Amino acid sequence: MKFNEKLKLMREKNGYTIKQLAKAARVRAKTMEKYELGIEIPKLKTIIKIAEFYGFSTAELFQAAMAEVNEITEAMKKGSDAE
């Protein structure tokens, strides 16, 4: 599961709005929407705040975010190899 999917699923499962999660993570609601849509990946400090909000270790969220960063990096490498 991609980071953005996991983020949205956790929020919905726990009954929070984007605004509530954004406030806890100290980012704008629009920024949180971008995280959930997969347009942006949050900084580590934001991932930590989100994990603290839900009361669990950052490892689970961080692993999902890093997997996505690795996917993007690989896609970029493949794109530049095609040129």
Protein Blocks (a to p, Z undefined) as FASTA:
>chain_A
ZZklmmmmmmmmnopafklmmmmnopafklmmmmmnomaccdfklmmmmmmmnopafklm
mmmmmmmmmmmmmmmmmmmmmZZ
